[in-house]
Amino acid sequence: EAQVTQNPRYLITVTGKKLTVTCSQNMNHEYMSWYRQDPGLGLRQIYYSMNVEVTDKGDVPEGYKVSRKEKRNFPLILESPSPNQTSLYFCASRGVGLAGDRGVYEQYFGPGTRLTVT
Amino acid sequence: GENVEQHPSTLSVQEGDSAVIKCTYSDSASNYFPWYKQELGKRPQLIIDIRSNVGEKKDQRIAVTLNKTAKHFSLHITETQPEDSAVYFCLILTGGGNKLTFGTGTQLKVEL
């Protein structure tokens, strides 16, 4: 089954304790990205990656790091989490080329990770 | 990032009525305009999209219209049903399609 997976799904942590949220896709997609979702603000892009070893900042990259060492994985790293990073996080992937009637830009989202930093 | 305005933020309609959500953007280079639906507790999913060389696209009860001159595009849902209740997001792609900016979302509630 084609899918994007994220782990953990729920995480409660304390300020300053480094954490990693994993993201993996099995669709051989080149493009992957991370978003955070906050009430009233919609989904905001944190980082994206166009392929292995190619990453770039989205609109809200401060406080986050990413890496893309393998095509299928795109982990999100919070080196020193703070309470303002409490949010719902989504990973997504996207292929290139036409996919039926959807065109080239359909994004497939993971199930989300709810992070609470106290 | 790209400036995207989505209105209204909440919309309540009676079952069977139509709903319209509008997004306005600023980057004239944008050429792909999708809409995503997010049901409560679930991930966003693409429901319809349109390219800039087309003015309107329909898929059963949903349609998207694009006015590229005025830089806005709209989602139209006809004959609304309770299962249409969700949050809807528009999306703008810039930076060659790699940088993505979502609208702030519209909470649609379809009442019986």
Boltz contact constraints between the chains, C-beta under 6 A:
constraints:
  - contact:
      token1: [A, 42]
      token2: [B, 102]
      max_distance: 6.0
  - contact:
      token1: [A, 42]
      token2: [B, 103]
      max_distance: 6.0
  - contact:
      token1: [A, 42]
      token2: [B, 104]
      max_distance: 6.0
  - contact:
      token1: [A, 42]
      token2: [B, 105]
      max_distance: 6.0
  - contact:
      token1: [A, 43]
      token2: [B, 102]
      max_distance: 6.0
  - contact:
      token1: [A, 45]
      token2: [B, 100]
      max_distance: 6.0
  - contact:
      token1: [A, 48]
      token2: [B, 98]
      max_distance: 6.0
  - contact:
      token1: [A, 50]
      token2: [B, 98]
      max_distance: 6.0
  - contact:
      token1: [A, 59]
      token2: [B, 1]
      max_distance: 6.0
  - contact:
      token1: [A, 105]
      token2: [B, 32]
      max_distance: 6.0
  - contact:
      token1: [A, 106]
      token2: [B, 46]
      max_distance: 6.0
  - contact:
      token1: [A, 109]
      token2: [B, 43]
      max_distance: 6.0
  - contact:
      token1: [A, 109]
      token2: [B, 44]
      max_distance: 6.0
  - contact:
      token1: [A, 111]
      token2: [B, 43]
      max_distance: 6.0
  - contact:
      token1: [A, 112]
      token2: [B, 43]
      max_distance: 6.0
